[in-house]
Amino acid sequence: MKISFYALCVLSLALSTTGCQQDKVAIEQNVVDSQSFAELAKAKVTHLFWDVEVDFENKVIQGSATYNFTNNNADKIVLDTDYLVIDSVLVQANKANYLLADRDSIKGSALYIDITPSDSVVSIYYKTTQNASALQWLEPSQTHDKEFPFLLTQGEPILTRSYIPIQDTPSVRLTYQAKVKVPKELMAVMSATNAKENNNTGVYYFDMDQPLAPYLIALAVGDIHYKAIDQRSGVYAERGLLDKASWELANMDQMLDAAEELYGPYPWKQYDVLILPPSFPFGGMENPRLTFATPTILVGDRSLTNLIAHELAHSWSGNLVTNATWEDFWLNEGFTVYFERRIMEKVFGKDYADMISVNGYQDLQTSMELVEPHFTSLYVDLEGRNPDDAFSDVPYDKGYLFLKMLEDRYSRDSFDVFVNKYFQDHAFSNMTTENFVEYLKENLTNGEDDFVQTWIYDTGWPKNIEVPTSSLLDKVDQQYAQDLELFSSDQPLQRVQKDWSTMEYVHYIRQIDPNVISKDQLAKIDVLYDFTNSHNAEIQCAWFEKAFLLHYDKVNPNAIEFMSEVGRRKFLEPLYLALVNSNQLPLANQIYANARDNYHFIARQTIDGYLNYNQQ
């Protein structure tokens, strides 16, 4: 078997430091992650050389993954895989015995590789399959410019193992280098150092010298172009979106400055954003140095850029200090939502941040009603469960409310000191909920614990919760009440032009109660605000949901087009649920049958469950 260039490099490095490697260095007691087969106390990866080729014709990634690893007198190293085809395995450049175990429906297949206590380098030669859940291969017709195909990866929570054999747990931190070969007309970017333009060779080299969790390894390939915002931030997008995206995100440098003023120097050198095709399943993904973002934030008024503030905040909470397991997910997201709102307050003012908090609280109310009671606590037990099952607004906004409560209880100044110290003390490391509680007692609450335990471990709503308020949204409520009164009068209805932000319009729509108002009244609201013809994704989703529930069929052509093009799960879930709950299952199935192939695996997995979909 031919050894790859990177395998030779890492092997040379390993052999040159034989004395260090042969020392029986004790590995710290590692957290046991129920979502991974890895036995980290025995052998733990520390660095990856990834040497692969991206084959769009066959929709396959093929090549090698070579690891340095620490070895605690182990006779095996165990990696996570899912639907990978393993061609061969080398240990210290010699052919090795390995076993690919039977597939578990959640965790995939364990890859057991025989090693000796002195080994420190392993190379796996492999290729992906059509079942690689982290990979989304898009045809040109599914992109903005309709000219070239596109590939994106989404590793969170446990999908990286479907395109890289790896110890796929956030309790692992590793550095990586990569050589990625793609079609010459396309450009590759990763969560690492990146080129700013196509090099016309089709071969790209990447280096991430700061340790990150495996779910944060990310790759995108397409007709990608770059435009700088300032010296350390900029935007990647398809050519036809680049100017629009760079205008929309022109405040990124201000957000970065605000974040640093709050919680210290930005830790990842460069902060760029890649605007993806609309089928991306999330609003954003916080891959270090290269946030992946949905194009639905490009609405022309910069009113949805709090999503960028959220992903930027992840540079500290999540990327710098990472949840040790997915049971501790709230530590990533609760801190990030809190930090996001502090950034938005600093850049756009308290009134704006208050609106975000109110909308977030409303989202949390919906999640608390829909999810299993087991998943309404911050810390969740995921034994035997897919971590994606626990995904909701609970870890985000209940986590935020917990941290906001601490700020109110101990003062903002004291809490800021605590958060700064928390990030500094645990930089580039992992955190469990249990250890966080102990750290909190020692550094903020002076030993107080009962209320903390209740907030974190109890299900349902905490007692004496402080409900967010917004003076701006109170005025929206008043306008809604006035509009309802107008409908009972004989005054003619005319189109209303409001100087409102997206959040104000969404809040207005959320006041519509399908159990209280009629379809005719909904039609009158449409006359006033023309929501049916909005091109703002947040407004479209909120409005189409109410329209579906009231069988206001005027929206159907626009709603069907929206659901066919946009793959963001946040928007798809309420719309399909509204169709199901309004006894329009045939329409839901019709839309889904035509749109499903455009959705990412993560979105399909959710909607399949709602519609009891069985792929033929």
N, C-alpha and C positions, 0 to 999 in steps of 0.2 A: 504493500500500500504506500502510495506517495504521501509523504508528510508535507503539510501545508507550510507556507512561509512563516506564519505566526506560530505554528506548533514548534518549528525549529527555534524560533526566537525565545519562546517561553521555556522550552526544554534547556536551551543554553543558559538562560538565566537561572533555572533551577539547579543545574549541575554546578554552576559557578558559586552557588551558595550552599553547597552540600552540608557544610558544617552546621549552618543554621537549621537546615531542614531536618538533619538527623537528630537534633536535640528533641527530646520528647517534651515539647512545649505543651504545658497543660492548657487545654481549651476550657474557657469559662463555661460554667453550667448554662446551657442554652435553653431557651424557652421551647417547650414542645408544642408544635403547631399541628393541630389535628387536620389541617388542610394540605399537609405535605408528607411525603414518604421519607424525606431526608432525615438522616441520623446525624445531626450536626455535632453532637458531643464526640463523635468518632472521626468524622472527616467533613470539612467545611470549605466550600469554594471561596476564594478571595479575589480572583481576577479571571476575566474571560477574554480570549481572543476569538473573535467570530469572523469566519472567512466564508462568505456565501455568495451565491448568484441568485438573482431574482428572475424567474422565468414566467413572463406574463402569458405566454402561449399556453403553457400547461398549468398555470396557476400554482407554482411550486417554488419554494425556497430550498436550495440544496447547497451543502457544504459541510463545514466542520465547526465545532465548538470545542475549544481547548482551554482547560482550566488549570490554574495554580490552586492548590488546596492545602489547608493545614491538616495534619495527620496525627491523631492521638492513638498510635499503636493499632490502627485499624486494619482489618483484612478485606473490607469492602467500602466503597463510596456509593451512596445512593442518591440518584437524581430523579426528578419528576419529569414525566413526559405525558403526552396525550396524542394518540394517533400518529406518532412519528414512525418513520421507517428507519431503523438503525442498520447501516451498512457494515460498520466495523467500529472497533474501539481499540485505542492504543493507550498504554500506560508507560510513561517514560520512553515513548517512541517504539515500544514493542507491542505486538499484537496481544490483546488481553481477552480473558473470558468474561462474558457478561450474560445477564439474564434479564429479558424484558418480561415483566410479570403480566398476568391477566389484568384487563382494564377494570378499574372501579368506576362506577357511573358518575361520580363527582370528581375524584382526584386523578383520574387517568391511570397510567401504568408506571409502576416503579421500575427504574433501570438500576439493577445491581451490577456493579463492576468490581471484579476481583483486584485487590491491590496488596502490597506488602507494607509493613510499617514504615519503610523508608521512602515510599513513593510520594510524589508531590505534584505530578503533572498527569492529566488525563485528556485524551482527545476523542471526541465522538463524531463520526462521519455519518451523516443522516440526510433525510429530506422530509419535507412536510407533505401532507395529503390534503385532499379536498375537505377533510373534517377539521382543519386547523381553525379553531374557534376565534383565535386572536387576529386572524388575517381577514381583511375585507378587500377583495379584488373588484374594482369597479371598471365597467366598460366606459369608453369615451362618452356615451350618451348619459352616464350617471354623474358626470363632472360638470363644472360650470361652463367651461369653454368648449366641451363636446368634441375635442380633437384627439386627446391622448388618454390611455388608460391610467388608472391610479391604484396604488396599494397603500393601505394604512394598517397599522397594528394597534391593538388595544389589549394590554396585558393585565390590567386590574380587573378582578382581584387575583384569579388563579389561572389565567389564560396564557401567560408567557410560555408555559410548558408545552403548548400546542405548536409553537414554532421554534423553540430553543430547548434542548434537553438541559435542565437547570435545577437547582435546589430552589423551588418556586415558593418561597416563604419570605415575608417582609422582615423576618428576624435575621436573614442573611443580608450583608452589605458587601458589594463587590465593585471593583473598578472594571472598566472594559475598554478594549480597542476592537475596531472592526474594519474589515475590508469588504465592501459590498459592490458587486458588479450588477449593473442594470443596463437596459437598452440605452444607446448613446444619446438619443434625443430626450431622454428623461434625466431627472436629477434625484439623488437620494439625500435625505436628511435624517438625523437621529438625535436622540437626547444626549448630545455630546458636542464637540467642536464641529462646526459645519462650514462648508463652502458657501459663498455668497452668490455664485453663479454656476451654470452648467459648464463643466470642464471639457465636454465633447469627447471624453474617452470612455464614459460609461463605468468607470471605476472610481469609487470614493472611499477615503480613509477617515476614520473617526477615532477620537480619543476622549474618554471620560476618566480623568484622573482623580475624581472625588467619589468615594464609595456611595453607592445608592442601592436601593432594594430592587430585586429582579423585576417587579411589576412596572418599574419606571424605565426599563429599557424600551425604546420605541423607535420605529422606523416608518418613514413615509417615502413613497417614490411616485413621481409624476412630473408634469410640466410645471415645475415650481420656480418662482422668481422671488427676489428679495428687495425690500426697500427699508432703509434704515430710518428709525425714529430719532435716535441719537447715537452716541459712540458705543453704547452697550445694550441697546434694544432696537428691535426692528420687526418687520412682518414678512413672512413668506406666504405666498398665495399663487393661484393660477394667474396667468397674465391678465385675464379679463377682470379679475377681482382685486388686483394689487393696489391700484390707486384708491379705490373705495375703502379697502381694508386699512390702508395706512392712514387715511383721513379719520376713519372711525376710531382708530386706536392711537391717535396722536397724543393722548394724555397719559400714555404708558410711562413716560419718563417721570411725570409728576407723581404717579402712583408709586413708582420705584423709590423716588426721593422720600415720599411720605412714609412708606414702609420702613425705610432705613432710619428715619427720625424716631419711629416708634420702637423698633426692636432690633436695631443694630445693622451692621453692614450686610448687604446682599451677599449670600454665601456661594453663589454658583457662577460667578464671573459674567456670563452673558445671559440676557433675558430676551428671547425672541418668541414670537407667536406664529404658528402655522394655521392658516384658515383652510379647513378641510372641505371636501364636498359635503352636501347636505345630509347624506345618509349616516354620518358619524353619530353614534348612539347617545353621546353625552353633550352637555354644554361645553365642557372643556376637560382636558386631562393634563395634569400638572407635571408632565415629563420635564426633568431638570434641563435648563437652558433652552428648551423648545416646547412651550405649551401647545397642545393641540386644541383647536377651538372650532366650534360650529359656526357656519356662515349666518345662522339665524340671529346673531348679535349685530349684524351689519344692517341697521335700520335707518341710517342717514341722519340721526340726531344725537349719537353718542350716549343714548339713554340706557343702554344695556351693558355698558362697560364694567359694571360691578362684577360680571363674570370674570373679566381679566383681573380685577382686584382679588377675586377669590383664588384664581390659579396662581397669581403672584404670591399671595399669602402662604400658599402651600410650599413655597420655597423654604420657608422656616418650619411650618407645622405640617408634617407629612414627609417632606423630602429631607430636611435637616434632622428633625426628630420624628421618627417613624413608628407607627403602631407596630408592636412586636408580632401580633397576630391579627387576623380579621375580626376576632372577638373584641379587640380594642380599637376598632375602626373609629369610634367617636372621638378618640384622642386626635386623630388626623383632622376630622371634619369639624368638630365643635370648635377647636382652636382656630381653624381656618375661617369659619364663618364669623367668629368674633373679630379676628384680625382684619378680614375683608371689610367689615362695617366700620372699623376704626380708620382704615385707609380712605373709604368713601367719605366719612365725616371730615377727615382732614383736607381732602381735595375738593369736595362739593358741598360741605356744610352739614350741620346736624339734621336739618329738616329732610334732606335727601336720604341720609342714613336711616332716619326714623321710618321713612316709607319702606325701605328695604326690610327693616325689622318687622314691620306689621305684615307685609306680604309673606315673609318667611314664617311668621306665626300662623297665618292662615293655612299655609302649606302643611305645617306641622299638625294642625287640627285635622286636616284631611287624612294624613298618614296615620295618626293615632286611631282613627276610626277604621281604616282599611286593613292595616297590617295585623298579623297574629299578635295577641297580647304578649306573647313571649318576646317579641321584638320591639316592645315599647320601652324597654330599659336601655340605658346607655351601653353598659357591658352586656353582651349576649353570649350564650353558650351555643357554639356552632358544631358541636360533635355530631357527625352524621348528616350535617346540613351543608348545602351549597352556600357559601358566604353571600352570593348574590341574592339569596332569598331574604336576607336581612336588609337589603338596600331600601331606604326610604328617607323621608326628611327627619326622622328621629335622631340619628347620630349628628346631623347637621344642626337643626334648630333647637332640639332639646339640649344638645351639647352647648350651643351658643347661650341659651337661657341659663344653664348652669354656671358658665363662666361669667356672664353678665351679673348673675346673682352674687358671685364672689367679688366682682368689682364694686357693686353697690354696698356690699356688707363690709368690705375692708378698705374702701376708697380706691378711686382710679389710680392715684399715684402709687399706692402700695401694690396694687395688682400689676401695674406696669413694671415695677421693680421685680416682682415675682416672675412675670413672663420673660423678661430679659434674662434673668438668671436661669430660668428653665431651659431656654434655647442655648445659652452658653454652656451650661453644665452638661447637656446631653447632645451636643452637636455631633452629627454623623453617627448617631447611635439609635437604639430602639427603646421603646417604653411600653410596659404593660400597665394595665389599669391599676393593678395592685401596687406596683411601685410608684405610680403617679400619686395615689392616695397617700402613701407614706411621705413622699416628697412634699405634697401639699401641707400635711400636718407639720412638717419640720420648717417650712419656709413661708407659710402664709397664715394658716388657721390656728397656730399656737396649740396644736393638739386637739382642737375641736374636730369631731369625726362623725357624730351621729347623723347630722343633716347631710354630710357628704355621702355617706353610705346610702342614705335614702334616695338622693338624687341619682346616684350612679347605678345602683343595683335593683331598685324597686321598679316594677312596671307601672304603667299609667302615668297620670299627671302628678307632679310633686305638689305638696300643700303650699299655700301662700305664694303662688307663682306670680311674678310681676308681668302683666300683659303689656306688650309694647303699644305705644300710641303714636299718632302722627297728626299734627295740626293740619297739614296739607290734605291728608286723606279724610279728615273730618269735614273739610269743605267739599270734597267729592261726595261724601254721604249726603250732605245738604243739597247738592245739585241733583242727586238721584231722587231724593224725596220731592223736590220741586218738579222734576220731570214727570213723576207719577201723578202729581196733582194736575199738571198741564193736560195729561191724557183724558182727564175727566171733564175738561172744559171744551168749549167750542172753538178755541183758538187754533188757527192753522199751524201746522208743523213745518218748520224750516230747518235746513241743515245747520248744525251748530259747529262753530270753529272755536276750539279751546286751545289755550296755550298750556297744555298738559304734557307731562312726561308719560312714557309708556306705563310706568307703575300706577299713575293716576287713572289712566284709561282701564287698565286691568282691574284695578280696585273697583271702579264703577261697575264693570261687568260682573264682578264677583258678588255684588250686592243683589243681583237678579236671583230671585228665589222661584224656581219653576213650580213650586207648590202654591205660590201666592199670586204670581202674575200670569196673564194669559198669553197665548201665541199672538193675539192681535196687539197686545201691549208691547210684546217683544218686537213686532214689526214696526211699531211707532218709534221705539228706541233706535231701530235701524235707520229710520228716516232721519232722525236727529243726528246720528253719528256715523252712519254708513259703515258700520263695523264689518259687514259682509264682504266689502271690497278692500279691507285693510290688507297691506302687504307686510305688516309687522307680525312676526311669528308669535310673540307673546299674546298680542291682542287676538290674533286669529284663533289660537288654541282656546283661550278663555271664552270667546264668543261662540265658536263652533260647538263647544261643549254644551252651553246653554241652549243653543239652537237645536241640537240633537235631542236634548231632553224634552223640548217642547214641540218637536216635530215641525220646526220651522224650516221647511224643505227648500226655501229660497237659497240657503247656504250650501246645499249639497254639491253643486258643481265645483265651487271654490274649495269646499272642505275636502272633497275627494282628491282634488289636485294637490292640496296641501299634504294630505296623508300619504299620497303616493310619492312625493318628492322628498319630504323631510323625514329623516330616520331618528330624530332625537327622542329618546324614550320618554323624557319628561312631557313631551307633547302627545305622543301616541297613546300612552296609558289612559289619560282621562277621556280621550276621544273615543277609543274603542270601548271603554267602560260605559260611557254615556250611551253609545249605541246598544250595548247589551242591556243596560238598565231601562232603556226606553222601548224595549221589545223590537229592536231593529237588527236582530242578529243576521238575517239574510243580507242586509246592506253591509254590515261589518265584514261578513265573510267574503262578499264580492270585492270590497276594497282590499282586503288582506290578500286575497288570492292574486290580485294584480300587483300589489305593492311589496309583498313579502321578500322577494328576491333583492329588493333595493335596501332592505334593512340589514343591519349588523346582527350577528349571532345573539348578542346580548339583548337587543330589542325583540328579535324573533322569539327568544326563549320566554320572555315575559308575555307577549301577546299570544303565543301558542297556548299558554295556560288559560288566558281569559276566554279564548274562543274554543277551547278543547280541540285545537287543530291537530290533525294527524296527517303528516306528509305521506302522500301515496308513493 
